[in-house]
Amino acid sequence: MKQKLMAVLAAATLTAGPALADLKIVDTSYRTGPYAANGIPFSDGYHDYFTLLNQRDGGIGGEKINLVECETGYNTEKGVECYEANKGGDALVFQPLSTGITYQLIPKATADGIPLHTMGYGRTSAKNGEVFRWVFNYPANYWDGASHAITHILNENDGDISGKKVALVYHNSAYGKEPIRTLEELAKKHGYELTLLPVDHPGQEQKSQWLQIRRESPDYVIMWGWGVMNQVAIQEAVNIRFPMENFIGIWWSGSENDVKAAGDRANGYKALTFHNLGSDYPVYDDIQKHVVDTGNAAGAGDNIGTVLYNRGMYAAMLAAEAIKTAQEMHGTAAITPEQMRDGMENLEMTEEKMAALGLPNFGPEFKVTCENHGGNGYGAVSQWDAESGEFTLITDYYQSDQDVLQALIEEDSAAFAEENGIEAGCN
């Protein structure tokens, strides 16, 4: 295992080596630092799915996948260095796994003609593909998540939350600030009072924020956290006896690593998600057989079926399906980054397709178009069961408030287009 870890770290150098295969995908990971507990399972799932395709299917369309992992420690500067070092050699798509890195890469990737897949993170208005032609954030974005949280609160209060107090505890970064505008607009619509409580990187110091929560007694707390911040926040909530069923995290604040440290007292904590949970899917039998049992797993195999492993695996599956779409569209297996963009922009995920991939009922159906790079905005709520040691879905998938969100997306993307001299439209 130590040798395997060394091999992974060697692949994470900032010097791009010769291509080992024809379909190059870059994972800007972080297996070190304060966010490693969350970054590791995501990258394990991302790697293992592509390894499955190479081992079981010989790649995609007869072309092997060359997955390049570049360690960033969740550092924006290192993420940009990673991009610059690996953008050559026909890199088909980058998975930044960081909103800060994404913001820095949007102009670079646009100029270089390389797609970014910022699944459930990054700049929300990149959903407007007429402006952000090389950026895709399907199947859901941060503003969807903010709306999902408020809709859930509405549903728990018979549709009326006027006068309710909602606090947002957020990572004081581009990531954490993403939902603020949406929550403010939804507050105007629904009449709740919003309190903003920023938490500085990496999130270990939160005493003052939770003392304020205890003093002001909000009805609900929404969290936009990541890494160690999540664990600390949940422990602080436990300390002040905040009701866990009224504590709702965005999908990056809802993994097993976030709640286990608080023990049984974290029971009832809720988190949003845009995909299903657990390991009861046929694809995992294939991963066990072709990846884990053959000694080719990215990790020790103990993350399989966890929330973030599933998310990384899901991101890889969507990239693979976009590659297949591009290959079919252009009649070639050895696609270019521009052709990959076409595949991503014409991706359609149906239940029939997901079931055939061994992932029945794993995620909502969605379709990508030039105008819509973000999917249909569906999400669900999961809840932590401390006794069983797992998150389970407690709602069906439901759509975000498209009336509020679409107006915000059009406004923000129009401002970006004007600032950067972009003429919006479809090719």
Secondary structure by P-SEA (a helix, b strand, c coil): caaaaaaaaaaaccccccccccbbbbbbccccccaaaaaaaaaaaaaaaaaaaaaccccccccccbbbbbbccccaaaaaaaaaacccccccccccccaaaaaaaaaaaaaabbbbbbcccccccccccccccccccccccaaaaaaaaaaaaaaacccccccbbbbbbcccccccccaaaaaaaaaaacbbbbbbbbbcccccccaaaaaaaaaacccbbbbbcccaaaaaaaaaaaaacccccccccccccccccccccccccccccccccccccccccaaaaaaaacccccccccccccccccaaaaaaaaaaaaaaaaaaaaaaaaccccccaaaaaaaaaaccccaaaaaaaccccccccccccccccccccccbbbbbccccccccccccccccaaaaaaaaaaaaaaaaaaaaccccccc
